[in-house]
Amino acid sequence: MNRAGLLLFCCAVAALVASGRPIVRAQAPRIRYTSGTNIQPAFEGWEKKKDGSYDLWFSYLNRNLGEDVSIPIGKDNAIEPGGPDRGQPTYFYPGRREFVFKINVPKDFGKSELTWTLTVRGDTLKAIGSLMPVWEIDTALIVSRTVPQARLDTLDRNQPPTLVLDPVAPVTLPETATLKATVTDDGIPGPKPARAQRQGGEGNASPFLNAPLPPPPPAAPNTLSIAWIQYRGPGKVTFEPSGFTPVKSGEKSTTAAKFSQPGTYELRATAHDSILFTAQNVTITVK
């Protein structure tokens, strides 16, 4: 830009400021991908336990918004030191998934660090977990992040639901696995009024995508519920029913799991009372 052009630009900005109208900066559009890109591991923060140890929470962002990605434990999916397997997922759903797993470290962890490394299509990204004070979190923060508009005044009285999973026998294709779980809860906070569900991706096409966006992660339920997801495994698992399903405290729920191919799978059940949640995994051999 020459001097005359610069002078005209400055005069235009001055006139806009004098008019009282806001100055809006042009932003480059955020490009989204259905497939072909990476997965970003993330460190959410740490919380101190009553015994003096610490839980380090991790999550991920799968930027492949139209693709589930499987990354076996090994050099492409490792947590060190102490790994490569520290209980992280190997099956990654599209989009942002918060507070996926936690790693307990001893009270003398001090200035040590845990590094989660994910390599997808030659692109290596890392998340580093530490006990830096800026990363301290608590239950109230986790709830505010995972349950928008939650009533935090019940936290001092509310206990997370308990979850008991029945053992699952090996499955021979094309059979399905029957997943049985018992959820027990203290009844707090109790059922909440139904809220509008977040809209899925079908029809929500972006100008930067060649396919519609996938549905977002299931929203927190309005009442005591259970949901199953795939945590590890070589193929794809579909569940019936899918998403959060209401349950009655103390009664057993049943879900069917269908597998696309043989292998060893790890499935996760999450019991949610609409504020707090409890997760537990079960391993299934599919022949």
QUITA-V136324 format. One line per field, one symbol per residue. ss: DSSP state (~ for helix, > for strand, _ for the rest). A space follows every 10 residues. Layout:
BEGIN
ss = ???
END
This chain:
BEGIN
ss = __~~~~~~~~ ~~~~~~~~~_ __________ __>_____>> >>>>>>>>__ ___>>>>>>> >>_>____>> ___>__>>>> __________ >>__>>>>>> >>>>>_____ ___>>>>>>> __>>>>>>>_ __~~~>__~~ ~~~~~~____ _~~~______ _>>>>_____ >_____>>>> >>>>______ __________ __________ __________ ____>>>>>> >>____>>>> ____>>____ _>>>>>>>>_ __>>>>>>>> >>____>>>> >>>>>>_
END
